[in-house]
Amino acid sequence: MILFPAVDIKNGQCVRLRQGRADDVTVFSGDPAAMARHWADLGAKWLHLVDLDGAFDGRPVNFSLIRNICSQVNIPVQIGGGIRDLHTARTYLDAGITRLIIGTLALEDPKGFAAMCAALPGRVGVSLDAVDGALKTKGWVANAGLTIDQVLPRLKDQGAAFIIYTDISRDGMHSGINIAALNHLVHKTSLPVIAAGGVTRLEDLQTLYPLSGHGLEGVITGRAIYEGTLDFQDALKWIKEKEVEKTGRDTQ
């Protein structure tokens, strides 16, 4: 199971939102690149970036900063926010991004999403961001008019490489994880699933870990590691110990 530290970028700063609300912002650093290096130095195996301005505007807003981050860390980076056409997708990959996270395009333009997946096999995942199973788009401000169960059957056929599931009601709220929804999701799809939203402390990872045997690829954590309710290195150590216990070898 991979623990993804999140670096969410808004107005050139590293921030976290509560439940995706642009007017409820906590700034954790004025230097997102420094934060990215910090998590990499602590042992992160992947980095999760979000261009929040891009998600709201529908275009890459913090591209130069994100390209700079890619040049400063030696771990793979995934990015979401404002990627709604193939040109933007290719530009990010050329800048050093390893894989892309698509939300609005996947829900509103299935043919366009399938074309992107076909052009960039294995590099494109889907962000499913929901409240009570109802999906949101455009930076979580618009209703998609769809449920997760309605879109899951077509995502793999269209070429999605992985799914990120966010329980919006829990995102940034220190309210714990929605284990029932995640359990339902990993058993509903054969695609790798990454959980986001509500991971607050080590006990949340311990609750989620059994799902790693059923398709849970990893967990994204943001506010918890910035505010210290989850110690990032302790979490990595615990996961490593569980992986060794399960496989009999060190997979890190």
C-alpha positions in Angstrom: 0.0 0.0 0.0 1.4 3.4 -1.1 1.0 6.4 1.2 0.7 9.5 -1.1 1.5 12.9 0.6 -0.7 15.6 -1.0 0.6 18.9 -2.1 -2.4 21.0 -3.1 -1.6 24.3 -4.9 -3.7 27.4 -4.8 -2.4 30.9 -5.7 1.1 29.5 -5.7 0.9 28.2 -2.1 0.6 24.8 -0.5 -2.9 24.6 1.0 -5.7 22.4 2.1 -9.4 23.0 1.7 -12.2 21.7 3.8 -14.7 19.7 1.8 -13.2 21.3 -1.4 -14.6 24.8 -0.5 -12.4 27.5 -2.1 -13.3 29.9 0.6 -12.2 27.6 3.5 -8.4 27.5 2.9 -5.6 26.7 5.3 -2.1 27.7 4.0 0.6 25.4 5.1 3.5 26.7 3.1 4.3 29.5 0.6 6.7 27.2 -1.1 5.0 24.0 -2.5 8.3 22.8 -4.1 10.0 22.9 -0.6 7.0 20.8 0.8 7.4 18.3 -2.1 11.1 17.9 -1.3 10.3 17.6 2.4 8.0 14.6 1.8 10.4 13.0 -0.6 13.2 13.4 1.9 11.1 11.7 4.5 10.7 8.6 2.3 7.6 9.2 0.2 7.5 6.8 -2.8 5.0 8.9 -4.7 3.8 12.5 -4.7 0.2 13.6 -5.2 -0.2 17.1 -6.6 -3.4 19.0 -7.2 -3.7 22.3 -9.1 -6.7 23.6 -7.3 -6.8 26.8 -9.4 -6.8 24.6 -12.5 -9.6 22.4 -11.2 -11.8 25.5 -10.7 -10.7 27.3 -13.9 -10.6 24.2 -16.2 -7.1 24.8 -17.4 -3.5 24.4 -16.0 -2.9 27.5 -13.8 0.2 26.4 -11.8 2.0 24.6 -14.6 5.4 26.3 -14.2 5.4 25.5 -10.4 4.4 21.9 -11.0 7.1 21.5 -13.6 9.6 22.9 -11.1 8.5 20.4 -8.5 9.0 17.5 -10.9 12.6 18.7 -11.5 13.3 18.8 -7.8 12.1 15.4 -6.6 13.3 12.0 -7.7 10.1 10.1 -7.1 7.1 9.7 -9.4 4.5 12.4 -9.4 0.8 12.3 -10.2 -1.3 15.4 -10.9 -4.9 16.4 -11.0 -6.8 19.6 -11.6 -7.8 21.2 -14.9 -6.6 18.5 -17.3 -9.4 18.4 -19.8 -7.8 17.8 -23.2 -5.0 15.7 -24.7 -2.7 18.6 -25.3 -2.6 19.5 -21.7 -2.1 15.9 -20.7 0.9 15.5 -23.0 2.3 18.8 -21.8 2.3 17.6 -18.2 3.9 14.3 -19.1 6.6 16.1 -21.0 7.2 18.2 -17.9 8.0 15.1 -15.8 4.6 14.0 -14.5 4.3 10.2 -14.3 0.5 9.9 -14.4 -2.6 12.0 -14.7 -5.8 12.2 -12.7 -8.9 13.1 -14.7 -12.3 14.1 -13.2 -14.5 16.4 -15.2 -13.5 15.1 -18.7 -14.1 11.5 -17.7 -17.6 12.2 -16.5 -18.8 14.8 -19.0 -17.0 13.6 -22.2 -16.6 9.8 -22.1 -15.4 9.7 -25.8 -12.7 12.4 -25.1 -11.6 10.5 -22.0 -11.4 7.2 -23.9 -9.3 8.9 -26.6 -6.9 10.3 -24.0 -6.5 6.9 -22.3 -5.9 5.3 -25.7 -3.2 7.9 -26.6 -1.5 7.6 -23.2 -2.0 3.9 -22.1 -1.4 3.3 -18.4 -0.9 6.9 -17.6 -4.5 8.1 -17.0 -6.6 7.6 -13.9 -10.0 8.8 -12.8 -10.9 10.9 -9.8 -14.3 10.0 -8.4 -15.3 12.7 -6.0 -18.6 12.1 -4.3 -21.0 13.1 -1.5 -23.2 10.1 -0.5 -22.3 8.4 -3.8 -23.3 11.4 -6.0 -20.4 12.6 -8.1 -19.2 16.1 -8.4 -17.2 17.8 -11.2 -15.4 21.1 -12.0 -13.5 21.3 -8.7 -16.4 19.7 -6.8 -18.7 22.7 -7.4 -21.0 21.1 -10.0 -23.2 18.0 -9.8 -22.4 15.4 -12.4 -25.9 13.9 -12.2 -24.3 10.4 -11.9 -23.4 8.0 -9.2 -20.2 6.0 -8.8 -22.0 2.7 -9.5 -23.3 4.2 -12.8 -19.9 5.1 -14.2 -17.7 2.3 -12.9 -18.7 -0.2 -15.6 -17.4 1.9 -18.4 -14.2 3.3 -16.9 -12.0 0.2 -17.4 -13.3 -0.3 -20.9 -12.4 3.2 -21.7 -8.8 2.6 -20.6 -8.6 4.1 -17.1 -5.5 2.8 -15.3 -6.6 3.5 -11.7 -9.3 5.2 -9.6 -9.0 7.8 -6.9 -12.0 7.9 -4.6 -12.7 11.0 -2.4 -15.4 11.3 0.1 -15.9 15.0 -0.1 -17.9 15.3 3.1 -14.8 14.0 5.0 -12.0 15.7 3.0 -10.0 17.9 5.3 -12.4 17.4 8.2 -10.4 15.0 10.4 -13.6 12.9 10.6 -12.1 9.5 9.7 -12.5 7.4 6.6 -15.7 6.0 4.9 -14.7 2.4 5.1 -18.1 1.1 3.9 -17.9 3.1 0.7 -14.3 2.0 0.0 -15.1 -1.6 0.7 -18.0 -1.4 -1.8 -15.8 0.3 -4.4 -12.8 -2.2 -4.3 -15.2 -5.1 -4.6 -17.1 -3.4 -7.5 -14.1 -2.8 -9.8 -11.0 -4.6 -10.8 -9.1 -1.3 -11.2 -6.6 -0.2 -8.6 -8.2 2.2 -6.1 -6.6 5.0 -4.1 -8.5 6.4 -1.1 -8.6 10.0 -0.2 -10.6 12.1 2.3 -10.8 11.6 6.0 -7.4 9.9 6.8 -6.6 11.4 10.1 -4.5 9.1 12.2 -2.6 5.8 12.0 -5.7 3.9 13.1 -7.4 4.9 9.8 -4.5 3.3 7.8 -4.8 0.3 10.0 -8.5 0.0 9.2 -7.9 0.5 5.5 -4.9 -1.9 5.2 -6.9 -5.1 4.8 -8.4 -3.7 1.6 -4.9 -3.7 0.0 -5.5 -7.3 -0.6 -8.7 -6.5 -2.6 -7.4 -3.7 -4.9 -6.6 -0.8 -2.7 -3.4 0.6 -4.1 -2.8 3.4 -1.7 -4.0 6.2 0.4 -3.7 10.0 -0.1 -3.1 12.1 3.0 -3.0 15.9 3.4 -4.1 17.9 6.4 -3.3 15.0 8.8 0.4 15.0 8.0 0.6 18.8 7.9 -1.1 19.2 11.3 0.6 16.2 12.8 -2.3 14.0 13.7 -0.7 11.4 11.4 3.1 11.1 11.6 4.2 10.5 8.0 7.4 8.5 8.9 5.6 6.4 11.5 2.9 5.6 8.9 5.5 4.6 6.4 7.2 2.4 8.9 4.0 0.7 9.9 3.1 0.0 6.2 6.5 -1.4 5.6 6.3 -3.7 8.5 2.9 -5.0 7.3 4.3 -5.5 3.8 7.2 -7.5 5.1 4.8 -9.5 7.3 2.5 -10.3 4.3 5.2 -11.0 1.7 8.1 -12.1 3.7 10.3 -9.5 2.0 11.0 -5.8 2.0 9.1 -4.2 -0.8 10.1 -0.7 -0.1 
